[in-house]
Amino acid sequence: MAPEYALWGFLTYKADVYSFGVLALEIIAGKSNMKYQPNEDCFCLLDQAVLLKQKGRLIDLVDPRLGSEFNKKEAVGMLKIALLCTNQSPGLRPTMSEVVNMLEGHTKIKEPNVDVIMSEEELRFQELGKTFEEMQSHDSEQTEISIKPTSSNSNDLYPDSQISEKC
């Protein structure tokens, strides 16, 4: 699930790009992200991919059942695209048309930046998230106030003259 949706409920057109990136990681690694066994270094498949990228061993993510029966250049290219697609910031993710162009070889595959750097869009999302949280806390404060009725019947709300005019 794209971080902006999971954290704040904002669904962007880049959320599908994120999902594509996770799917690509699952295919290359031969592992389901939902069934991934976390360890002390990695909580999910994406964490493992980032860690391996930082260590310069991204190729180690490829499904070991393939042995050496795969094109290493294409596998690394697909892994890089997957990491570009799963960037934490929606603004730093490519569009799907850019992804297709990279996959088809029309565009050079960019080097994914796995360091945590916030884009202006991510900062805006954080601010929107804070505003949303403030609104929720304000709403919950208002719902905690108990409203007690001050009248017991319609005669207390409307003088007799107004009731007869309305009927």
Phi, psi and omega in degrees: 000134181299138183303321182294330178280317181296320184278317189234357180078013178269119180259115180255166178291345178275356177294324177293325178297318178300313180299320177300318179298318178295317178300317179299318177299317180298318182293313182294318183280342184069027181228146175275133178297329181285335182253010182295136180268107181294154173225190185292337181265327189229133179267329182215177181300321179297319176302317180296319179297316179296316180298316179294324177296316180297327180275356181075023183235041184302326181299337180294346180283340181300140180309118183296341179293345178283342183063235177249017184273052177205159179276110185297322180297315179292321179296314179295321177299315179295321178296320178295319177298317179300318179292324175297319182290333184260021177302141181300326181267123179302325182293338180265356176278147175287164171280165179295327177293325175294321178298314180300316179298323177292318180296323181278353179085009179281336180232141177293139178285124179288155176280120180291138176263108183266001174285149182279104177232131182269133175273170177299322180296320179295320178298321177296318178299320178297317179296318176298321178298317178296317179299316179299316179296321178296319179296318180295318181292324178295318178296320181291327176295320180290325181284340178285339178288124180272130180259117181257134179294139180261352178232158182251345177205175185293336179294331178285333181276322183238132173298157184305324182294323180287326181292317182290328178290324181285331182277000000 
